Amino acid sequence: MIIKYIGFLFTLLWSYTFIKTQNLFKKGSGLLIKLFVSNISWLTFIAACYYGFKNFEIYYVLIGVVFIIALVQLTFGRINVFINSKFEKKENLIKIKTVIEYLIIIAILYYIFI
């Protein structure tokens, strides 16, 4: 039972992290990521919640969902503070972010067409 609950929490963590990550990208690449990653992550999150309600007590599910959402929000907040403290010039950060966005778009298109 504990292994099932840990799997439930891991699935919530995995899917909500991708949902939260989608907000970091620009509109152009964000649209592509929203179509292929965020929608699937929302479906996974909802399916994990359904699985939790079917197999565990309601308060265990609610505690797990609240804990995972709070954990991801706090983690992204700490990462934001850390990155802003490391990059004094925002232009370098924007260049790195743009390169990463294009690499993700290329990877998604490569996966779809090849």
DRENTORKOL-3810 file (N, C-alpha, C; in nm, 4 decimals):
REM DRENTORKOL-3810
@n.u->0.0815; n.v->-0.1194; n.w->0.0000; ca.u->0.0000; ca.v->0.0000; ca.w->0.0000; c.u->0.0863; c.v->0.1264; c.w->0.0000
@n.u->0.1980; n.v->0.1211; n.w->0.0717; ca.u->0.2866; ca.v->0.2368; ca.w->0.0761; c.u->0.3511; c.v->0.2590; c.w->-0.0598
@n.u->0.3870; n.v->0.1518; n.w->-0.1286; ca.u->0.4487; ca.v->0.1647; ca.w->-0.2608; c.u->0.3489; c.v->0.2247; c.w->-0.3593
@n.u->0.2212; n.v->0.1865; n.w->-0.3499; ca.u->0.1188; ca.v->0.2452; ca.w->-0.4364; c.u->0.1044; c.v->0.3950; c.w->-0.4097
@n.u->0.1081; n.v->0.4331; n.w->-0.2815; ca.u->0.0934; ca.v->0.5739; ca.w->-0.2464; c.u->0.2147; c.v->0.6547; c.w->-0.2920
@n.u->0.3334; n.v->0.5992; n.w->-0.2782; ca.u->0.4536; ca.v->0.6674; ca.w->-0.3263; c.u->0.4483; c.v->0.6825; c.w->-0.4779
@n.u->0.4011; n.v->0.5807; n.w->-0.5481; ca.u->0.3827; ca.v->0.5913; ca.w->-0.6929; c.u->0.2807; c.v->0.6980; c.w->-0.7289
@n.u->0.1737; n.v->0.7065; n.w->-0.6520; ca.u->0.0719; ca.v->0.8107; ca.w->-0.6704; c.u->0.1335; c.v->0.9496; c.w->-0.6535
@n.u->0.2125; n.v->0.9692; n.w->-0.5472; ca.u->0.2769; ca.v->1.0977; ca.w->-0.5230; c.u->0.3779; c.v->1.1310; c.w->-0.6324
@n.u->0.4541; n.v->1.0314; n.w->-0.6766; ca.u->0.5518; ca.v->1.0543; ca.w->-0.7827; c.u->0.4825; c.v->1.0943; c.w->-0.9127
@n.u->0.3697; n.v->1.0313; n.w->-0.9441; ca.u->0.2958; ca.v->1.0668; ca.w->-1.0652; c.u->0.2419; c.v->1.2094; c.w->-1.0562
@n.u->0.1903; n.v->1.2472; n.w->-0.9402; ca.u->0.1451; ca.v->1.3850; ca.w->-0.9210; c.u->0.2607; c.v->1.4833; c.w->-0.9361
@n.u->0.3749; n.v->1.4500; n.w->-0.8762; ca.u->0.4917; ca.v->1.5367; ca.w->-0.8850; c.u->0.5393; c.v->1.5514; c.w->-1.0288
@n.u->0.5464; n.v->1.4425; n.w->-1.0995; ca.u->0.5920; ca.v->1.4418; ca.w->-1.2384; c.u->0.4998; c.v->1.5278; c.w->-1.3260
@n.u->0.3702; n.v->1.5033; n.w->-1.3169; ca.u->0.2774; ca.v->1.5740; ca.w->-1.4047; c.u->0.2654; c.v->1.7223; c.w->-1.3674
@n.u->0.2610; n.v->1.7549; n.w->-1.2387; ca.u->0.2464; ca.v->1.8954; ca.w->-1.2010; c.u->0.3732; c.v->1.9755; c.w->-1.2319
@n.u->0.4895; n.v->1.9112; n.w->-1.2264; ca.u->0.6128; ca.v->1.9796; ca.w->-1.2630; c.u->0.6100; c.v->2.0205; c.w->-1.4096
@n.u->0.5620; n.v->1.9321; n.w->-1.4972; ca.u->0.5513; ca.v->1.9678; ca.w->-1.6387; c.u->0.4449; c.v->2.0744; c.w->-1.6620
@n.u->0.3373; n.v->2.0701; n.w->-1.5867; ca.u->0.2339; ca.v->2.1732; ca.w->-1.5977; c.u->0.2922; c.v->2.3093; c.w->-1.5591
@n.u->0.3661; n.v->2.3137; n.w->-1.4518; ca.u->0.4271; ca.v->2.4382; ca.w->-1.4053; c.u->0.5366; c.v->2.4860; c.w->-1.5007
@n.u->0.6105; n.v->2.3947; n.w->-1.5606; ca.u->0.7185; ca.v->2.4299; ca.w->-1.6518; c.u->0.6657; c.v->2.4983; c.w->-1.7771
@n.u->0.5472; n.v->2.4638; n.w->-1.8199; ca.u->0.4898; ca.v->2.5209; ca.w->-1.9421; c.u->0.4776; c.v->2.6725; c.w->-1.9319
@n.u->0.4599; n.v->2.7259; n.w->-1.8138; ca.u->0.4446; ca.v->2.8707; ca.w->-1.7956; c.u->0.5743; c.v->2.9473; c.w->-1.8171
@n.u->0.6880; n.v->2.8794; n.w->-1.8230; ca.u->0.8166; ca.v->2.9468; ca.w->-1.8358; c.u->0.8505; c.v->2.9877; c.w->-1.9782
@n.u->0.7824; n.v->2.9304; n.w->-2.0764; ca.u->0.8207; ca.v->2.9505; ca.w->-2.2152; c.u->0.7432; c.v->3.0649; c.w->-2.2790
@n.u->0.8001; n.v->3.1170; n.w->-2.3887; ca.u->0.7347; ca.v->3.2244; ca.w->-2.4632; c.u->0.6090; c.v->3.1710; c.w->-2.5301
@n.u->0.5316; n.v->3.2619; n.w->-2.5875; ca.u->0.4044; ca.v->3.2213; ca.w->-2.6479; c.u->0.4228; c.v->3.1263; c.w->-2.7647
@n.u->0.5224; n.v->3.1503; n.w->-2.8508; ca.u->0.5423; ca.v->3.0644; ca.w->-2.9678; c.u->0.5796; c.v->2.9226; c.w->-2.9295
@n.u->0.6840; n.v->2.9091; n.w->-2.8512; ca.u->0.7246; ca.v->2.7755; ca.w->-2.8091; c.u->0.6313; c.v->2.7232; c.w->-2.7006
@n.u->0.5731; n.v->2.8136; n.w->-2.6234; ca.u->0.4786; ca.v->2.7716; ca.w->-2.5204; c.u->0.3568; c.v->2.7040; c.w->-2.5793
@n.u->0.3149; n.v->2.7484; n.w->-2.6987; ca.u->0.2008; ca.v->2.6873; ca.w->-2.7648; c.u->0.2317; c.v->2.5430; c.w->-2.8027
@n.u->0.3484; n.v->2.5215; n.w->-2.8589; ca.u->0.3879; ca.v->2.3861; ca.w->-2.8969; c.u->0.4026; c.v->2.2970; c.w->-2.7742
@n.u->0.4627; n.v->2.3505; n.w->-2.6704; ca.u->0.4786; ca.v->2.2730; ca.w->-2.5475; c.u->0.3430; c.v->2.2491; c.w->-2.4828
@n.u->0.2535; n.v->2.3473; n.w->-2.4891; ca.u->0.1203; ca.v->2.3297; ca.w->-2.4318; c.u->0.0443; c.v->2.2191; c.w->-2.5045
@n.u->0.0568; n.v->2.2158; n.w->-2.6370; ca.u->-0.0142; ca.v->2.1137; ca.w->-2.7144; c.u->0.0348; c.v->1.9733; c.w->-2.6834
@n.u->0.1657; n.v->1.9572; n.w->-2.6719; ca.u->0.2199; ca.v->1.8231; ca.w->-2.6619; c.u->0.2592; c.v->1.7800; c.w->-2.5214
@n.u->0.2895; n.v->1.8719; n.w->-2.4346; ca.u->0.3373; ca.v->1.8337; ca.w->-2.3021; c.u->0.2352; c.v->1.8666; c.w->-2.1936
@n.u->0.1894; n.v->1.9897; n.w->-2.1913; ca.u->0.1032; ca.v->2.0339; ca.w->-2.0824; c.u->-0.0314; c.v->1.9628; c.w->-2.0824
@n.u->-0.0917; n.v->1.9446; n.w->-2.2004; ca.u->-0.2212; ca.v->1.8759; ca.w->-2.2047; c.u->-0.2096; c.v->1.7318; c.w->-2.1567
@n.u->-0.1035; n.v->1.6639; n.w->-2.1967; ca.u->-0.0822; ca.v->1.5268; ca.w->-2.1505; c.u->-0.0551; c.v->1.5261; c.w->-2.0005
@n.u->0.0166; n.v->1.6267; n.w->-1.9527; ca.u->0.0442; ca.v->1.6346; ca.w->-1.8089; c.u->-0.0831; c.v->1.6594; c.w->-1.7292
@n.u->-0.1724; n.v->1.7424; n.w->-1.7816; ca.u->-0.3007; ca.v->1.7630; ca.w->-1.7133; c.u->-0.3808; c.v->1.6332; c.w->-1.7091
@n.u->-0.3825; n.v->1.5613; n.w->-1.8190; ca.u->-0.4533; ca.v->1.4333; ca.w->-1.8210; c.u->-0.3910; c.v->1.3352; c.w->-1.7225
@n.u->-0.2591; n.v->1.3335; n.w->-1.7148; ca.u->-0.1909; ca.v->1.2461; ca.w->-1.6198; c.u->-0.2221; c.v->1.2872; c.w->-1.4765
@n.u->-0.2232; n.v->1.4172; n.w->-1.4496; ca.u->-0.2552; ca.v->1.4664; ca.w->-1.3160; c.u->-0.3973; c.v->1.4271; c.w->-1.2751
@n.u->-0.4908; n.v->1.4457; n.w->-1.3658; ca.u->-0.6308; ca.v->1.4107; ca.w->-1.3372; c.u->-0.6451; c.v->1.2594; c.w->-1.3188
@n.u->-0.5780; n.v->1.1821; n.w->-1.4037; ca.u->-0.5832; ca.v->1.0366; ca.w->-1.3908; c.u->-0.5216; c.v->0.9905; c.w->-1.2590
@n.u->-0.4141; n.v->1.0552; n.w->-1.2168; ca.u->-0.3519; ca.v->1.0203; ca.w->-1.0890; c.u->-0.4459; c.v->1.0531; c.w->-0.9727
@n.u->-0.5137; n.v->1.1659; n.w->-0.9813; ca.u->-0.6115; ca.v->1.2004; ca.w->-0.8768; c.u->-0.7249; c.v->1.0983; c.w->-0.8731
@n.u->-0.7726; n.v->1.0585; n.w->-0.9893; ca.u->-0.8783; ca.v->0.9572; ca.w->-0.9959; c.u->-0.8293; c.v->0.8256; c.w->-0.9356
@n.u->-0.7073; n.v->0.7859; n.w->-0.9721; ca.u->-0.6484; ca.v->0.6645; ca.w->-0.9162; c.u->-0.6391; c.v->0.6751; c.w->-0.7638
@n.u->-0.5989; n.v->0.7932; n.w->-0.7155; ca.u->-0.5892; ca.v->0.8129; ca.w->-0.5708; c.u->-0.7238; c.v->0.8009; c.w->-0.5016
@n.u->-0.8278; n.v->0.8596; n.w->-0.5604; ca.u->-0.9606; ca.v->0.8517; ca.w->-0.5001; c.u->-1.0150; c.v->0.7089; c.w->-0.5010
@n.u->-0.9762; n.v->0.6312; n.w->-0.6015; ca.u->-1.0230; ca.v->0.4925; ca.w->-0.6099; c.u->-0.9511; c.v->0.4005; c.w->-0.5099
@n.u->-0.8268; n.v->0.4317; n.w->-0.4762; ca.u->-0.7465; ca.v->0.3391; ca.w->-0.3968; c.u->-0.7150; c.v->0.3846; c.w->-0.2550
@n.u->-0.7296; n.v->0.5130; n.w->-0.2236; ca.u->-0.6915; ca.v->0.5627; ca.w->-0.0923; c.u->-0.8055; c.v->0.6426; c.w->-0.0308
@n.u->-0.7896; n.v->0.6700; n.w->0.0974; ca.u->-0.8857; ca.v->0.7549; ca.w->0.1675; c.u->-0.8771; c.v->0.8964; c.w->0.1113
@n.u->-0.9880; n.v->0.9684; n.w->0.1184; ca.u->-0.9942; ca.v->1.1012; ca.w->0.0566; c.u->-0.8944; c.v->1.1975; c.w->0.1205
@n.u->-0.8735; n.v->1.1879; n.w->0.2516; ca.u->-0.7791; ca.v->1.2814; ca.w->0.3140; c.u->-0.6355; c.v->1.2505; c.w->0.2766
@n.u->-0.6018; n.v->1.1237; n.w->0.2484; ca.u->-0.4671; ca.v->1.0925; ca.w->0.1995; c.u->-0.4447; c.v->1.1526; c.w->0.0605
@n.u->-0.5476; n.v->1.1472; n.w->-0.0212; ca.u->-0.5379; ca.v->1.2041; ca.w->-0.1559; c.u->-0.5242; c.v->1.3563; c.w->-0.1478
@n.u->-0.6059; n.v->1.4197; n.w->-0.0678; ca.u->-0.6003; ca.v->1.5653; ca.w->-0.0545; c.u->-0.4671; c.v->1.6113; c.w->0.0041
@n.u->-0.4182; n.v->1.5393; n.w->0.1052; ca.u->-0.2881; ca.v->1.5729; ca.w->0.1628; c.u->-0.1788; c.v->1.5581; c.w->0.0576
@n.u->-0.1838; n.v->1.4509; n.w->-0.0211; ca.u->-0.0839; ca.v->1.4285; ca.w->-0.1253; c.u->-0.0868; c.v->1.5362; c.w->-0.2320
@n.u->-0.2061; n.v->1.5726; n.w->-0.2784; ca.u->-0.2191; ca.v->1.6743; ca.w->-0.3830; c.u->-0.1711; c.v->1.8101; c.w->-0.3320
@n.u->-0.2125; n.v->1.8486; n.w->-0.2134; ca.u->-0.1709; ca.v->1.9770; ca.w->-0.1567; c.u->-0.0201; c.v->1.9786; c.w->-0.1331
@n.u->0.0343; n.v->1.8688; n.w->-0.0829; ca.u->0.1775; ca.v->1.8606; ca.w->-0.0572; c.u->0.2578; c.v->1.8740; c.w->-0.1865
@n.u->0.2169; n.v->1.8046; n.w->-0.2904; ca.u->0.2904; ca.v->1.8083; ca.w->-0.4175; c.u->0.2813; c.v->1.9465; c.w->-0.4810
@n.u->0.1636; n.v->2.0058; n.w->-0.4821; ca.u->0.1488; ca.v->2.1398; ca.w->-0.5405; c.u->0.2335; c.v->2.2406; c.w->-0.4631
@n.u->0.2309; n.v->2.2343; n.w->-0.3302; ca.u->0.3120; ca.v->2.3258; ca.w->-0.2495; c.u->0.4612; c.v->2.3019; c.w->-0.2730
@n.u->0.5014; n.v->2.1763; n.w->-0.2810; ca.u->0.6420; ca.v->2.1430; ca.w->-0.3040; c.u->0.6914; c.v->2.1967; c.w->-0.4376
@n.u->0.6136; n.v->2.1791; n.w->-0.5431; ca.u->0.6540; ca.v->2.2274; ca.w->-0.6755; c.u->0.6561; c.v->2.3801; c.w->-0.6780
@n.u->0.5572; n.v->2.4444; n.w->-0.6191; ca.u->0.5540; ca.v->2.5915; ca.w->-0.6158; c.u->0.6745; c.v->2.6474; c.w->-0.5404
@n.u->0.7055; n.v->2.5885; n.w->-0.4245; ca.u->0.8205; ca.v->2.6349; ca.w->-0.3467; c.u->0.9518; c.v->2.6091; c.w->-0.4206
@n.u->0.9627; n.v->2.4944; n.w->-0.4853; ca.u->1.0840; ca.v->2.4618; ca.w->-0.5592; c.u->1.1059; c.v->2.5585; c.w->-0.6743
@n.u->1.0012; n.v->2.5867; n.w->-0.7499; ca.u->1.0148; ca.v->2.6810; ca.w->-0.8604; c.u->1.0458; c.v->2.8214; c.w->-0.8091
@n.u->0.9916; n.v->2.8591; n.w->-0.6957; ca.u->1.0232; ca.v->2.9890; ca.w->-0.6364; c.u->1.1695; c.v->2.9984; c.w->-0.5959
@n.u->1.2215; n.v->2.8919; n.w->-0.5334; ca.u->1.3628; ca.v->2.8909; ca.w->-0.4933; c.u->1.4548; c.v->2.8907; c.w->-0.6151
@n.u->1.4191; n.v->2.8162; n.w->-0.7188; ca.u->1.4995; ca.v->2.8138; ca.w->-0.8413; c.u->1.5011; c.v->2.9527; c.w->-0.9048
@n.u->1.3865; n.v->3.0206; n.w->-0.9031; ca.u->1.3778; ca.v->3.1559; ca.w->-0.9582; c.u->1.4710; c.v->3.2512; c.w->-0.8837
@n.u->1.4707; n.v->3.2450; n.w->-0.7519; ca.u->1.5584; ca.v->3.3310; ca.w->-0.6722; c.u->1.7048; c.v->3.2973; c.w->-0.7001
@n.u->1.7371; n.v->3.1684; n.w->-0.7089; ca.u->1.8744; ca.v->3.1255; ca.w->-0.7344; c.u->1.9232; c.v->3.1724; c.w->-0.8708
@n.u->1.8422; n.v->3.1541; n.w->-0.9735; ca.u->1.8825; ca.v->3.1944; ca.w->-1.1085; c.u->1.8978; c.v->3.3458; c.w->-1.1180
@n.u->1.8061; n.v->3.4197; n.w->-1.0587; ca.u->1.8173; ca.v->3.5661; ca.w->-1.0622; c.u->1.9417; c.v->3.6160; c.w->-0.9879
@n.u->1.9851; n.v->3.5447; n.w->-0.8856; ca.u->2.1056; ca.v->3.5866; ca.w->-0.8136; c.u->2.2330; c.v->3.5520; c.w->-0.8905
@n.u->2.2298; n.v->3.4490; n.w->-0.9735; ca.u->2.3484; ca.v->3.4063; ca.w->-1.0482; c.u->2.3704; c.v->3.4847; c.w->-1.1764
@n.u->2.2638; n.v->3.5328; n.w->-1.2377; ca.u->2.2749; ca.v->3.6056; ca.w->-1.3637; c.u->2.2518; c.v->3.7537; c.w->-1.3384
@n.u->2.3616; n.v->3.8287; n.w->-1.3397; ca.u->2.3490; ca.v->3.9729; ca.w->-1.3206; c.u->2.2991; c.v->4.0400; c.w->-1.4479
@n.u->2.3432; n.v->3.9864; n.w->-1.5630; ca.u->2.2974; ca.v->4.0380; ca.w->-1.6911; c.u->2.1831; c.v->3.9503; c.w->-1.7402
@n.u->2.0674; n.v->4.0076; n.w->-1.7505; ca.u->1.9498; ca.v->3.9316; ca.w->-1.7941; c.u->1.9573; c.v->3.8912; c.w->-1.9409
@n.u->2.0405; n.v->3.9593; n.w->-2.0194; ca.u->2.0532; ca.v->3.9248; ca.w->-2.1609; c.u->2.1099; c.v->3.7841; c.w->-2.1778
@n.u->2.2074; n.v->3.7474; n.w->-2.0930; ca.u->2.2647; ca.v->3.6123; ca.w->-2.0999; c.u->2.1603; c.v->3.5073; c.w->-2.0661
@n.u->2.0805; n.v->3.5359; n.w->-1.9673; ca.u->1.9748; ca.v->3.4429; ca.w->-1.9276; c.u->1.8720; c.v->3.4261; c.w->-2.0386
@n.u->1.8365; n.v->3.5341; n.w->-2.1042; ca.u->1.7397; ca.v->3.5287; ca.w->-2.2139; c.u->1.7964; c.v->3.4501; c.w->-2.3314
@n.u->1.9262; n.v->3.4673; n.w->-2.3597; ca.u->1.9888; ca.v->3.3908; ca.w->-2.4676; c.u->1.9889; c.v->3.2414; c.w->-2.4368
@n.u->2.0230; n.v->3.2054; n.w->-2.3157; ca.u->2.0238; ca.v->3.0635; ca.w->-2.2768; c.u->1.8828; c.v->3.0063; c.w->-2.2842
@n.u->1.7855; n.v->3.0825; n.w->-2.2360; ca.u->1.6464; ca.v->3.0377; ca.w->-2.2389; c.u->1.5978; c.v->3.0179; c.w->-2.3825
@n.u->1.6347; n.v->3.1084; n.w->-2.4720; ca.u->1.5946; ca.v->3.0972; ca.w->-2.6122; c.u->1.6546; c.v->2.9727; c.w->-2.6767
@n.u->1.7812; n.v->2.9456; n.w->-2.6492; ca.u->1.8458; ca.v->2.8258; ca.w->-2.7037; c.u->1.7767; c.v->2.6996; c.w->-2.6530
@n.u->1.7464; n.v->2.6966; n.w->-2.5260; ca.u->1.6778; ca.v->2.5799; ca.w->-2.4689; c.u->1.5394; c.v->2.5628; c.w->-2.5306
@n.u->1.4672; n.v->2.6721; n.w->-2.5515; ca.u->1.3353; ca.v->2.6642; ca.w->-2.6136; c.u->1.3436; c.v->2.6067; c.w->-2.7544
@n.u->1.4394; n.v->2.6545; n.w->-2.8332; ca.u->1.4537; ca.v->2.6016; ca.w->-2.9693; c.u->1.4950; c.v->2.4546; c.w->-2.9688
@n.u->1.5799; n.v->2.4152; n.w->-2.8753; ca.u->1.6185; ca.v->2.2744; ca.w->-2.8664; c.u->1.4984; c.v->2.1863; c.w->-2.8314
@n.u->1.4122; n.v->2.2349; n.w->-2.7459; ca.u->1.2919; ca.v->2.1584; ca.w->-2.7102; c.u->1.1983; c.v->2.1481; c.w->-2.8301
@n.u->1.1815; n.v->2.2568; n.w->-2.9025; ca.u->1.0959; ca.v->2.2540; ca.w->-3.0224; c.u->1.1521; c.v->2.1558; c.w->-3.1242
@n.u->1.2830; n.v->2.1594; n.w->-3.1467; ca.u->1.3451; ca.v->2.0662; ca.w->-3.2417; c.u->1.3268; c.v->1.9229; c.w->-3.1954
@n.u->1.3423; n.v->1.8973; n.w->-3.0663; ca.u->1.3255; ca.v->1.7616; ca.w->-3.0140; c.u->1.1821; c.v->1.7123; c.w->-3.0319
@n.u->1.0838; n.v->1.7994; n.w->-3.0072; ca.u->0.9440; ca.v->1.7600; ca.w->-3.0240; c.u->0.9140; c.v->1.7336; c.w->-3.1706
@n.u->0.9596; n.v->1.8218; n.w->-3.2595; ca.u->0.9352; ca.v->1.8005; ca.w->-3.4030; c.u->1.0078; c.v->1.6759; c.w->-3.4533
@n.u->1.1270; n.v->1.6508; n.w->-3.4056; ca.u->1.2004; ca.v->1.5304; ca.w->-3.4435; c.u->1.1247; c.v->1.4062; c.w->-3.3991
@n.u->1.0713; n.v->1.4095; n.w->-3.2765; ca.u->0.9964; ca.v->1.2962; ca.w->-3.2236; c.u->0.8684; c.v->1.2729; c.w->-3.3028
@n.u->0.8033; n.v->1.3789; n.w->-3.3481; ca.u->0.6771; ca.v->1.3660; ca.w->-3.4209; c.u->0.6999; c.v->1.3147; c.w->-3.5624
@n.u->0.7979; n.v->1.3696; n.w->-3.6316; ca.u->0.8125; ca.v->1.3395; ca.w->-3.7736; c.u->0.9099; c.v->1.2262; c.w->-3.8050
@n.u->0.9929; n.v->1.1889; n.w->-3.7127; ca.u->1.0897; ca.v->1.0818; ca.w->-3.7420; c.u->1.0696; c.v->0.9637; c.w->-3.6500
END
